[in-house]
Amino acid sequence: MLIEEACETMDRVRIGFIGVGGMGQCAHLKNYVAVPECEVTAIAELRPGLREAVGRKYGIARTYPSGGEMLEREKFDGLVVCQMFDRHGQIVIPLYRHGIPIFTEKPLAASVEVGERMLRALKAGGSWHMVGYHKRSDPAILYAKAEIDRLKQTGELGKLRYVRLTMPAGDWVQGGFDDLIKTEEKVPDSPRDVEENWSSPHLQFVNYYIHQINLLRHLLGEPYRVTFADKAGTLLVAESASGLSGIIEMNPYLTSRDWQESALVCFEKGWIKVELPAPLVANRAGDVTVFRDPGNGVAPQTIRPVMPTIHAMKQQAIHFVRSIRGEVKPPCEAEEALEDLCVAREYMRLRGNA
């Protein structure tokens, strides 16, 4: 059952937003205000002009210059914190003491060490933190993951053998920022968690490919370790805890107008392929193809189920709302997101950029 369908009987939950810049607005805020079971009751944004303009557009009367001031005056069931991930240690750790469920974009932090500090503070605060790996909320991935788990149980297509993810660079926005509110205000300087600048190979990698690091584990259904990284930064080879093979192909080619991300999950007698849309495309899910060739005279079969017209970012917002109500588990919590940073660190070490 889709998350959207299951939300029909929910009470509205109160959400506060900290940060309403580009991704804050276009990946998150506009999706949360469209969920009937959710009420965005207040926003916090350092830039006063942007803060008031966004509040007017989305009908949010209560706006604040900082998250701290907002939390002094408001009560929330959950917080959506849209900040650069190299500030998470500075911004998110103080929020944990309020004991409120928190959502942030991926990755958890800019380094393993900061991520570990965050987990200690999160445990002390007594709540939980959902990390925004939106691909786990795409209807195509939800379908594929359910079918993978079913096939592993039944064995009808033999054993799971291999997972390959491919993501060439392309147009990941595809109109998703068309309704972005902008002002001439500069973002005020704030302390960063690490000394690396944004041109460092490590930060570039975790900013762009941490989604695939996470999705590989999700589809394998178990942890894995990196066994090979080519020097060009195109290939990551992994071996799972049970010995399954996995590959992430990064930038094997470029696309100027398209987005051609895919996942291939192979069993002994068939496969499942998912083709994912650009991250900010609205009202479009991925596509799924299932190929079965069980043998014994049975004709091979290809199935292409039709996915609903809901996009992963909207579905992700609904999932956070349902998780706050205790109806489902968050797709990815901070504890697992720390594993992604550990994998990224090992990949960079093998590639020679440690």
C-alpha positions as CSV (number, residue, x, y, z in Angstrom):
1,M,0.0,0.0,0.0
2,L,1.3,3.5,-0.9
3,I,2.1,5.8,2.0
4,E,-0.2,8.4,0.6
5,E,-3.2,6.0,0.7
6,A,-2.4,5.0,4.3
7,C,-2.4,8.6,5.6
8,E,-6.1,9.1,5.2
9,T,-7.1,8.5,8.8
10,M,-4.2,10.5,10.4
11,D,-4.5,13.5,12.7
12,R,-2.6,16.5,11.5
13,V,0.9,16.8,12.9
14,R,2.7,20.1,13.6
15,I,5.9,20.6,11.6
16,G,8.4,23.4,12.0
17,F,10.9,24.3,9.2
18,I,14.4,25.5,9.9
19,G,15.8,26.8,6.6
20,V,13.7,27.6,3.5
21,G,16.3,28.1,0.8
22,G,16.4,26.3,-2.5
23,M,16.0,22.7,-1.3
24,G,14.1,23.7,1.8
25,Q,11.4,25.2,-0.5
26,C,11.4,23.1,-3.6
27,A,12.3,19.6,-2.3
28,H,10.5,19.8,1.0
29,L,8.2,22.7,2.1
30,K,6.0,22.6,-1.0
31,N,5.5,18.9,-0.4
32,Y,4.7,19.2,3.3
33,V,2.1,21.9,2.8
34,A,0.4,19.6,0.2
35,V,-0.1,16.8,2.8
36,P,-3.5,17.2,4.4
37,E,-2.4,15.4,7.5
38,C,0.4,17.8,8.1
39,E,0.4,21.5,9.2
40,V,3.5,23.6,8.8
41,T,2.9,25.9,11.7
42,A,6.1,28.0,11.7
43,I,9.4,28.6,9.7
44,A,12.8,29.9,10.8
45,E,15.1,31.5,8.2
46,L,18.0,33.9,8.8
47,R,17.3,36.1,5.7
48,P,14.3,38.3,6.7
49,G,13.1,39.1,3.2
50,L,13.1,35.5,2.2
51,R,11.5,34.4,5.4
52,E,8.6,36.8,5.0
53,A,8.2,36.0,1.3
54,V,8.1,32.3,1.8
55,G,5.7,32.7,4.7
56,R,3.3,34.7,2.6
57,K,3.4,32.3,-0.3
58,Y,2.7,29.2,1.8
59,G,0.3,30.9,4.3
60,I,2.6,30.4,7.2
61,A,2.0,33.4,9.5
62,R,4.5,32.6,12.2
63,T,8.1,33.2,11.1
64,Y,11.3,33.5,13.1
65,P,14.9,34.6,12.5
66,S,16.4,31.5,14.1
67,G,15.4,27.9,15.0
68,G,16.2,28.6,18.7
69,E,13.8,31.5,18.9
70,M,11.1,29.5,17.1
71,L,11.5,26.5,19.5
72,E,11.2,28.9,22.5
73,R,7.7,30.0,21.4
74,E,6.3,27.0,19.4
75,K,5.5,23.4,20.0
76,F,6.1,20.9,17.3
77,D,5.6,17.2,16.6
78,G,8.5,17.2,14.1
79,L,11.2,19.5,12.6
80,V,12.4,19.6,9.0
81,V,15.9,21.1,9.1
82,C,17.2,22.2,5.6
83,Q,20.8,23.2,6.0
84,M,24.1,22.4,4.3
85,F,25.3,19.1,5.7
86,D,28.7,20.5,6.6
87,R,26.8,22.5,9.2
88,H,24.7,19.7,10.7
89,G,27.0,19.3,13.7
90,Q,26.7,22.9,14.6
91,I,22.9,23.3,13.8
92,V,21.3,19.9,14.4
93,I,23.1,18.7,17.6
94,P,21.6,21.5,19.7
95,L,18.1,20.6,18.4
96,Y,18.3,17.0,19.7
97,R,17.9,18.2,23.3
98,H,14.3,19.2,22.6
99,G,13.4,15.5,22.0
100,I,11.5,16.2,18.8
101,P,11.8,13.9,15.7
102,I,14.0,15.6,13.1
103,F,14.3,15.3,9.3
104,T,17.4,16.5,7.4
105,E,18.7,16.0,3.9
106,K,21.4,13.5,3.2
107,P,24.1,12.8,4.2
108,L,24.0,12.7,8.0
109,A,27.2,14.9,8.3
110,A,30.3,15.9,6.5
111,S,32.5,13.3,8.3
112,V,32.3,10.1,10.3
113,E,33.5,11.8,13.4
114,V,30.8,14.5,13.2
115,G,28.2,11.8,12.6
116,E,29.3,9.9,15.7
117,R,29.0,13.1,17.8
118,M,25.5,13.5,16.4
119,L,24.5,10.0,17.3
120,R,25.7,10.4,20.9
121,A,23.7,13.7,21.2
122,L,20.7,12.1,19.6
123,K,20.7,9.2,22.0
124,A,20.9,11.7,24.9
125,G,18.0,13.7,23.6
126,G,15.8,10.6,23.4
127,S,14.2,11.1,19.9
128,W,15.0,10.0,16.4
129,H,16.4,11.5,13.2
130,M,15.2,10.6,9.7
131,V,17.8,11.2,6.9
132,G,16.4,12.2,3.5
133,Y,17.3,9.4,1.2
134,H,14.2,10.1,-1.0
135,K,14.9,7.2,-3.4
136,R,13.7,4.8,-0.7
137,S,10.3,6.5,-0.9
138,D,9.9,6.4,-4.7
139,P,7.0,4.0,-5.6
140,A,9.2,2.1,-8.0
141,I,11.8,1.4,-5.3
142,L,9.0,0.5,-2.8
143,Y,7.7,-2.0,-5.4
144,A,11.1,-3.4,-6.3
145,K,12.2,-3.8,-2.7
146,A,9.0,-5.7,-1.8
147,E,9.4,-7.9,-4.8
148,I,13.1,-8.6,-4.0
149,D,12.2,-9.5,-0.4
150,R,9.4,-11.8,-1.7
151,L,11.6,-13.5,-4.2
152,K,14.3,-14.1,-1.6
153,Q,11.7,-15.8,0.5
154,T,10.1,-18.0,-2.2
155,G,13.3,-18.8,-4.1
156,E,11.2,-19.0,-7.3
157,L,13.9,-17.2,-9.3
158,G,16.9,-18.7,-7.4
159,K,19.3,-16.8,-5.3
160,L,20.0,-13.1,-5.3
161,R,23.4,-12.7,-7.0
162,Y,24.2,-9.1,-8.0
163,V,23.1,-5.4,-7.7
164,R,24.3,-2.7,-10.1
165,L,23.5,1.0,-9.7
166,T,24.3,3.4,-12.5
167,M,24.0,7.2,-12.2
168,P,25.6,9.4,-14.8
169,A,25.5,13.2,-14.2
170,G,22.6,14.9,-15.8
171,D,19.8,17.4,-15.3
172,W,18.7,16.5,-11.8
173,V,16.5,19.6,-11.4
174,Q,14.3,19.4,-14.5
175,G,12.1,22.4,-13.6
176,G,12.0,21.7,-9.9
177,F,13.2,25.2,-9.0
178,D,10.8,27.0,-11.3
179,D,8.7,28.2,-8.4
180,L,11.7,29.0,-6.1
181,I,11.3,32.3,-4.2
182,K,14.6,34.2,-4.4
183,T,15.9,37.4,-2.8
184,E,19.1,39.4,-3.2
185,E,20.1,38.6,0.4
186,K,23.3,36.7,1.1
187,V,23.3,33.7,3.3
188,P,25.1,34.8,6.6
189,D,28.3,33.0,7.3
190,S,28.1,30.3,9.9
191,P,30.6,27.8,11.4
192,R,31.4,24.7,9.4
193,D,32.0,21.2,10.9
194,V,35.0,20.5,8.8
195,E,38.0,22.4,7.3
196,E,37.5,20.9,3.8
197,N,36.1,23.2,1.2
198,W,33.4,22.2,-1.3
199,S,36.0,21.4,-4.0
200,S,37.4,18.5,-2.0
201,P,36.9,15.1,-3.6
202,H,35.4,13.7,-0.3
203,L,32.7,16.4,0.0
204,Q,31.9,16.2,-3.7
205,F,31.5,12.5,-3.4
206,V,29.3,12.4,-0.3
207,N,27.2,15.3,-1.7
208,Y,26.5,13.6,-5.0
209,Y,26.8,9.8,-4.6
210,I,25.8,9.1,-1.0
211,H,22.3,8.3,-2.3
212,Q,23.7,5.4,-4.3
213,I,25.9,4.3,-1.3
214,N,22.7,4.1,0.7
215,L,20.5,2.5,-2.0
216,L,23.0,-0.3,-2.6
217,R,22.6,-1.5,1.0
218,H,18.8,-1.1,0.8
219,L,18.5,-3.3,-2.3
220,L,21.1,-5.9,-1.1
221,G,19.3,-6.1,2.2
222,E,22.5,-6.2,4.2
223,P,25.7,-4.3,5.0
224,Y,28.6,-4.3,2.6
225,R,32.2,-3.3,2.3
226,V,34.1,-1.6,-0.6
227,T,36.6,-3.9,-2.3
228,F,37.7,-1.8,-5.2
229,A,37.7,1.8,-6.3
230,D,39.1,2.8,-9.7
231,K,41.4,5.9,-9.7
232,A,39.1,7.7,-12.2
233,G,36.2,7.7,-9.8
234,T,33.9,5.8,-12.1
235,L,33.5,2.5,-10.3
236,L,32.9,1.3,-6.8
237,V,32.8,-2.5,-6.3
238,A,31.4,-4.0,-3.1
239,E,30.9,-7.3,-1.4
240,S,28.0,-7.8,1.0
241,A,28.0,-9.5,4.4
242,S,26.8,-12.8,2.8
243,G,29.1,-12.5,-0.3
244,L,26.8,-10.8,-2.8
245,S,28.4,-8.6,-5.4
246,G,27.5,-4.9,-5.9
247,I,28.7,-2.2,-8.2
248,I,28.0,1.5,-8.4
249,E,28.8,3.1,-11.7
250,M,29.4,6.9,-11.3
251,N,29.5,9.2,-14.3
252,P,30.3,6.5,-16.9
253,Y,28.9,9.2,-19.3
254,L,27.2,12.6,-19.2
255,T,23.7,13.7,-20.2
256,S,22.9,17.3,-20.9
257,R,19.1,17.2,-20.9
258,D,18.1,13.9,-19.4
259,W,18.4,11.9,-16.2
260,Q,19.3,8.2,-16.6
261,E,19.7,6.7,-13.2
262,S,19.0,2.9,-12.9
263,A,19.2,0.0,-10.6
264,L,19.6,-3.7,-11.7
265,V,19.0,-6.5,-9.2
266,C,19.8,-10.0,-10.6
267,F,18.6,-13.4,-9.4
268,E,19.7,-16.7,-10.9
269,K,16.6,-16.8,-13.1
270,G,15.6,-13.3,-13.6
271,W,16.1,-9.6,-12.7
272,I,14.4,-6.5,-11.6
273,K,15.3,-3.1,-13.1
274,V,14.3,0.3,-11.8
275,E,14.7,3.5,-13.8
276,L,14.5,6.5,-11.6
277,P,13.4,10.1,-12.5
278,A,15.4,13.2,-11.8
279,P,15.2,14.0,-8.0
280,L,13.1,17.2,-8.3
281,V,10.7,16.0,-11.0
282,A,7.1,16.4,-9.7
283,N,4.3,13.8,-10.0
284,R,6.4,11.1,-11.6
285,A,7.6,7.9,-10.0
286,G,10.3,5.6,-11.4
287,D,9.6,2.7,-13.8
288,V,10.0,-1.0,-12.9
289,T,10.6,-4.0,-15.2
290,V,10.6,-7.6,-13.8
291,F,12.0,-10.4,-16.0
292,R,11.3,-14.0,-15.0
293,D,12.8,-17.1,-16.7
294,P,12.1,-20.0,-14.3
295,G,13.0,-22.7,-16.9
296,N,11.4,-26.1,-17.0
297,G,9.5,-25.3,-20.1
298,V,7.8,-22.2,-18.6
299,A,7.9,-19.3,-21.1
300,P,9.9,-16.3,-19.9
301,Q,7.9,-13.3,-18.8
302,T,8.5,-9.6,-18.7
303,I,6.3,-7.5,-16.4
304,R,6.1,-3.7,-16.3
305,P,3.7,-2.6,-13.5
306,V,2.3,0.9,-13.8
307,M,3.4,3.2,-11.0
308,P,1.2,5.9,-9.4
309,T,1.7,9.5,-10.3
310,I,3.4,10.6,-7.0
311,H,7.0,11.6,-6.7
312,A,9.6,10.5,-4.2
313,M,9.9,13.8,-2.4
314,K,6.2,14.0,-1.7
315,Q,6.1,10.4,-0.6
316,Q,9.0,11.0,1.7
317,A,7.2,13.9,3.4
318,I,4.2,11.6,4.0
319,H,6.5,9.0,5.3
320,F,8.0,11.4,7.9
321,V,4.5,12.4,9.0
322,R,3.5,8.8,9.4
323,S,6.7,8.0,11.3
324,I,6.0,10.8,13.7
325,R,2.6,9.2,14.4
326,G,4.3,5.8,15.0
327,E,2.5,4.2,12.1
328,V,5.6,3.2,10.2
329,K,9.4,3.2,10.7
330,P,11.4,5.9,9.1
331,P,12.9,4.6,5.8
332,C,16.5,5.5,7.0
333,E,17.5,6.7,10.4
334,A,20.7,8.4,11.5
335,E,22.3,5.2,12.8
336,E,22.2,3.6,9.3
337,A,23.1,6.9,7.6
338,L,26.4,6.9,9.6
339,E,27.2,3.6,7.8
340,D,27.1,5.5,4.5
341,L,29.8,7.9,5.7
342,C,31.9,4.9,6.8
343,V,31.5,3.4,3.3
344,A,32.3,6.7,1.6
345,R,35.5,7.0,3.8
346,E,36.7,3.6,2.8
347,Y,35.9,4.3,-0.9
348,M,38.0,7.5,-0.8
349,R,40.8,5.6,1.0
350,L,40.9,2.9,-1.7
351,R,40.7,5.6,-4.4
352,G,43.7,7.3,-2.9
353,N,41.9,10.4,-1.6
354,A,41.9,9.6,2.1
